[in-house]
């Protein structure tokens, strides 16, 4: 039996996987492409005397790749052996999809096109003339619906016929472009690709093709001709970027062909009616902000209910362990270190699940692409992509789900830049620190304005840092927003629930390891050495009246913290933080804040001898006002705004980013940035006071 090896390609969301699932008698094999963790699906089935082997390549918009998935598709099409390309197209997005089809056609391999989702297109009164399309392009095509399973047998009959006749596409651009292609072909000698394809890709500055031809002996003769060809195109089109020129050529070709082969829908679709409102130039942004506000309200308001239950449950469990086990280091480690750490991991799950439920629903209904479109223009100025808005805004609630929300960014560079600046969005746990310091050093009439400046200042600084990172470390533009907006569809509940289950397992397994180890280390550093101090206070606690016991315990805890390993580190930091007018007590509190930002206020209360106090405690506010200069308060606010987030957030970042170089960078750079920013602020205050 003869085998036809078919590369299955198409843009994202065109129904390739659905088409595979609809082929009767097919055997599916799932693995990974060599060297990358990108899913590889292969399907084998028989038709007549042929065995057809379909390799489902990741969805890609263009040969100008931005994501690892797109790179896999490009590398396969350029370097692997196959007989034919089957290009799946969304019938509702003909012009946008055909731009990529014409890039594929340039390769010179036999191509067959499946106009998928034709059931939706035809219900709206649309028709596609596949015979006329074949006459215009020499590419066989079939109208199909993977969902309703029609046209599939006819499609694979055309695949077999194209394979037998070795039909190759005949797609041509404007006269001026074709002239430059022909001028280059005589200077292109032996190469594994056709001369036409090499010429086109060189005109488009394709790095992969450049690397291949750069080593050829005829490369030096080709370069002057290539430069002349580009100069002619730039002058003719008044456009500096030749990639854009070829894109416009394909778009014009697509529009011209669509007008000849397609009878468009007679009436406005429901999607178009909804989009008139949701991506309206004026209404689009407010609607999107409202939707995101609603998701975050659900995330942090409804999520707070089970969070409180979980917190109470772990506290009760810790108390039970504390009352059951005999006094020992193991008991202290469990009660004060391990159990709170595990509780911190589990406590964030409601927030994560609610946030990702909302994001998944937006993705599956088709609205996420609209959200990216609405925000893309604003964020692109800062080197970010439109989708970055969601994790950035999530950061104001909690950095943990924010880092996980960055998964919606498929391009590694865009995702990493976004994750590196999420920490600049002040999470809810930092609010008590701001309230304490602002209450102590600013008049009541100023406090609201100062709080607003802290949050806006942090966000704007994050955007500026993102731009700097893009220019210095991640050179190049963010992944472009491709103007393909899928039709609105009802979400598949089973798929949503499965995705949530996978994310839950990953979070607990990956982040939990980091959180548990780091929390235990910080607990140990802040609780030891303690033997001599406990020995000194135990007789006093036993003899004291019940009312006085808590006071003595507070003094004992204060002395333990003052003499702990972490206090010694804080005191060693004194020469570094002295220019910021910070004392060792503030240094220790900031170090404890690495475990959890909300612990900063409690540590300051302990070290200042106030006891159990929160950010509204008048006694603590008075103590801090008397002990700290104003410059120190400003420095501490700035450091809290910018330095490393809590261990739960850092652990989530480490779990999401496997490269150690970026883990180290992420651990160091916000603290250096925070120190420099605080130093500048203190210097300016002293200069103008």
Phi, psi and omega in degrees: 000129180286147180247134173249118179266117188244128173271118182265114185231163177168165176289163178301147174067029176261356176095027179297312181297323179295322178296318178300316182293339184270353181281120183285143177074017183270148175250124184258131174240130181240132176206206176237149173294148185302126175086352180223155180266051176253129186297137180239120177250131175234134181236134177237137176203163184250142172219110183064231182268010183246142167259121182260126179247113180263127172253111182279108181271149181302148179299137180214145181271334191196165171284350173272092194277149178233336183242160176302324180296316179295324179295322178300314181298314180298314181299321179296311183296329183270331191242341184267165178267129175202164186262331191200152177251126173253112184259117179267133184234143172279116182301336180279352182229050189301307186298315182294319181289325183292337177301315177290325179301321181286331171297317178298318182300328181298335181300326179095005176276157173300138183229140170234141182245135174252112174279089186279169182059030182293336177298317179293317182295316183289328178297335178271008178092010181272154177219147177233125180270097184289330179293319179292325177298321178295319179296325183280331189235349188061028176245120177288144182216158178216139174279122184225163169224107178296328181294314182260004173057045171241152179083356185288318180295318178297323179299312184284340170295322178287329174299313181295317181296318178296321178296317182292321184269353180055040177294128174245151183297150172234084182244123185234148181261194182294164185301320183291322179290315179299326179295318180291324177298314180295325179294331182276329188304320181297337183267357178261115184262225185296129180196151184286347178255163178293152180299322180298314182296317179298317180299314181297314183291328176291322176297334180264010178059044179284115184296323181298315180291322177302316181298324181290313186277343183299329181275354184283146181295336182272002184298320182295327177286330183286324190302315179298320179295322179295318179298317179298317181298317179296317180299320179296315180295319179298318179292320182292322186257357183053046182218127183284328185268112181290337174299317179296322179299313180292325177298314180296325177298313181293322178296317179296320179296317180298315180298319180296317181291319181298322179296335181269331187255342190245134169261112188284162182303140183283334184234158181293132181282164178298321179300315180296322179296316180293320182294334177301333179265311189288332176243029176298140183305328181260313186278337187303312183292312178301321179296316179297316179299322179295317180298316180293321177300318180296318179296317181290326175299315178296319182299312189261338177274305178292321179297334180293334182294302177295333177299317178296320178297314180297315180300315180295321180296315179290326176296316179296320178296319178296319178296320180296316177298317181297325181277338185270315185279149174289156180299129178190170177295323180298317179299313180298320180297319179292310187289318185261344184242294189291309184297314175300325180294313178297320177300322179296322179295309185290328185296330181279348184302315179303317178299315182296315183294317180293317180299313183288333172298314178297315181294320179296319179296319177297320181294311186287331178283342180102000184281335184302321178298324178293321179298316178297321179297316183296319186267347189299317183298322181288308187288334181297332177296337180255016177078017180245164178261159183306321182293344180295341182302321186294306177297326180295314179292325177301329182298336178290337176271303181199136182289336183298301177294336179296315178297322180288327178293339179294349177297339179293345176270114185279332181282125185303319181295313180299319181294318184290317177301314180300315181294329181287343180247000177301324181299342179282347175273114187294116180286168183298332183290342180276344184303314180302325179294314178300314182301315181300308185288321179293320178296326184282330191237358180234145179295149181307324181291340182262343192298318180298317180295321180294316178299317178298318181296324180298311184290315180292319180299319178297316181295314180295321177298319178301319179293320178295318178297322178300318179295319179296316178300320179297319183285320189268310188255333184236063186299142182118167181277153173297159180305127183292149174277116180275129188284059175241109182252111183294160176294150176290136180220155175288137181290153176267108187301320181300317180294321179298312182295322179295319180296320178296320179298316179298315181295323178297313181298316181297318182296312182294319184288314185278301184294325184301323180297311181296315183297313182301312182294316183291318180298318179297318181296315180293322177299314182298315183295330182266356184244352183226152359286150185217348188305310183295322182291316179298319180298324181289322187270337184304315178298323180294321180293320181295323184277339187290154174291155181307323182293325185276342184302316182296322179297317180293320178299321178297319178295320178298313179298322178297315182292322177299313181295320180297331184251009183287169177299322182290329176292323178296321176295317179300320179289328175293333180284347187308316179297330181285320184269355180302319177299341178268002182065021178271143176262177184294332180295318177294321179299315181295318180299320179293322177296317177298329179297343175293332176287312178197129183300326180294346179281347182298312182298315179298321179294319179296320178298317179295312184291330178272005173074020180274336180091216183281101184219152176248189187292345180264000183295121180294324179295316180293319180299318181293318179300314182293320180299322181282329187269329186255136171287160181301321181299324179293321179297316178297317179299318182293320177300314182295319179297316179298325179297323194243341187282178188306142177287187182291167183296330178298317179290314180298322180295322178295319176300313180300323180291327182276334184242105185281343184284124183293328180300316180285330175297316180295315179302314180297325181286327187267313196295323180295329180287321175295316179299315181299317181297313182295317180298317179295320180297317179295317181298314179297318179298318180293320179298315180293327181292320186258005180261000000 
